């Protein structure tokens, strides 16, 4: 299901976009690929990553050193991460559960993690990672990382900037 179809949510529909906050995935977070679950730091351009649309070829990896505010996402429901995983506070995810309808009046929404911070399931990371990794595809893609549906930029998007 491509992101640019009318029945889906595109990057322009992002709720609470936090462009000044860092985006990216903390090292150690598992990403679904055709070779199985791989830590995000092991991904390389050319890898085939499982996305919400099918399979996409990874084009680039952006590394954000000393990224600033990060959020730890922990057990947010069935099928979600058991252990907490860290993301940049500006990372956007695809939300397709009761929270999308309750918070945004939609069946699904692309939302910045900073908008979901509640101090429990999504809280400031106790230890911020020294770097964040941002997979980049030819077009924006939703990938599966750490049990979440994570929006990754396309090549035309500017790199995220830390505040």
C-alpha positions, 0 to 999 in steps of 0.5 A, a space after each residue: 500500500 503506497 504512502 501516496 494513495 489517497 486512502 493512506 497517510 502521506 508525509 504531508 499528513 504527519 501530525 505533530 511533525 517535530 522537524 527540529 527534533 532528531 529522527 532515527 533509530 537507536 543502534 540495536 533495534 531490530 529491523 525486518 529485512 528479507 534476510 531476517 531481523 537485523 540490527 539497524 546498524 548492520 543495514 547497508 545500501 542495497 539491503 532489501 527491507 520489508 515495508 508496509 508496501 512490500 519490499 524496498 531497497 535501502 538507498 542510504 543510511 544517515 547517521 546522526 551523531 550526538 542526536 539530542 532528545 531521544 524517547 524510549 518506547 516500551 510495551 505499548 500493547 499486544 505485538 509491540 516491543 517487550 523491551 524498550 527501544 529508543 528513537 529520536 524524539 522527532 521520529 514519526 511512526 504509523 499509528 494504527 490502533 485505538 490511539 489513532 482514533 482517540 487522539 486524532 479521529 482517524 483509523 491511522 495516523 503518521 505521528 511524531 513520537 514526541 506527540 505520544 510521550 506520556 512518561 510511561 509507554 513513551 518516555 525520555 530515554 534514561 540513556 540517550 544513544 550516542 547516535 541515531 541511524 536513519 534508513 533512507 529509501 528512494 521514496 518514503 517507506 514505513 518499515 518495521 523496527 523494534 515492533 513499531 511501524 516507522 516512517 523513513 524518508 525518501 531520497 528527496 527529503 532533507 536530512 533531519 536536523 538536531 535542535 
